[in-house]
Amino acid sequence: MLLASTGKAIRLVATDGYRLAMRDIEGEHTGSDDSFLIPARALAELQRLLDMSDEITVRFNDLDATFQSPKMTLSTRLINAEYPPYQTIIPKNNPNSAIVNREELLDALRRTRVLASEMTPVRMRMSTEGIRLTVQLTDGSTSVEDIDAQFTGEDITVAFNSEYLANGVDACGTEEVVIETSAPNKPAIVKPVGDTSYLYLLMPQRL
């Protein structure tokens, strides 16, 4: 994971090639803006040890990083590598946009995942009529879920890995989320409505 200091915020960025998550956390920063790569194992241990109500201090140099709170201290070696230029893959122009209730969308995605095989993509049609999720079931039938949404743009259908989509929607944490895209073969953006601190990019699957 990339940890970068940007002005008055700390930015966390993680990607696996199919999706990218970016979170900005407010904090005080001293020194010049910089970034470093943290091993996934160290982050998992930090999450296990950290009380979410605690403030944390991060100190780092070219080789090591130390995370310190009133209750714990964790040090780790850094990964000596360049992080991909993630900002270049985040689309800036997404004319098709749907605002939808987060829990309603999550519930619909959960139902489709129970009925379909693990590898079956979910087709999401966004239009002025709302969002329609369609999944081909193992017995050859089709599962359809309709959800109210505020849509702007041209009607569009995009296929996603349903679990990956649910992960991004769930992480938003707000009552409503916005899903933006420009074309069926282009990355989609999932963001919380009214909160600019989180962004989730998801690559589509073939229709």
BELPEFEN-V958434 format. One record per pair of residues at least 6 apart in sequence whose ideal C-beta (glycine too) atoms are under 6 Angstrom apart, sorted by the first residue. I is the first residue (numbers start at 1). J is the second residue. If there is no record, write none. Layout:
BEGIN
[[I;J] [I;J]]
END
This chain:
BEGIN
[[1;14] [1;38] [1;43] [2;13] [2;35] [2;37] [2;83] [3;12] [3;36] [3;38] [4;11] [4;35] [5;29] [5;33] [5;34] [6;33] [9;24] [9;26] [10;25] [10;27] [11;24] [12;23] [13;22] [13;86] [14;21] [18;203] [19;164] [19;202] [20;201] [21;200] [22;199] [23;198] [24;197] [36;60] [36;78] [37;78] [37;79] [37;81] [37;83] [42;76] [46;67] [46;74] [49;72] [54;69] [56;67] [56;69] [57;68] [58;67] [59;66] [64;75] [64;77] [65;76] [65;78] [66;75] [67;74] [90;201] [91;187] [94;180] [94;181] [94;182] [95;153] [96;153] [96;156] [96;181] [97;152] [97;153] [97;178] [97;180] [98;126] [98;131] [98;149] [98;151] [98;179] [99;150] [99;176] [99;178] [100;131] [100;147] [100;149] [101;176] [102;169] [102;177] [104;147] [105;147] [105;169] [106;169] [106;170] [108;133] [108;145] [108;147] [109;162] [109;166] [112;122] [112;133] [112;135] [112;143] [112;162] [113;162] [115;137] [115;143] [116;135] [116;137] [117;138] [120;135] [120;136] [121;159] [121;205] [122;133] [122;135] [122;160] [122;162] [123;134] [123;157] [123;159] [124;133] [124;158] [125;132] [125;157] [126;151] [126;156] [127;155] [128;151] [130;147] [130;148] [130;149] [131;147] [131;149] [132;146] [133;145] [134;144] [135;143] [136;142] [137;143] [158;181] [158;184] [158;204] [159;204] [159;205] [159;207] [164;202] [168;190] [168;200] [168;202] [169;177] [169;190] [172;192] [174;192] [174;193] [174;195] [176;193] [177;190] [177;192] [178;191] [178;193] [179;190] [180;189] [181;188] [187;201] [187;203] [188;202] [189;201] [190;200] [191;199] [192;198]]
END
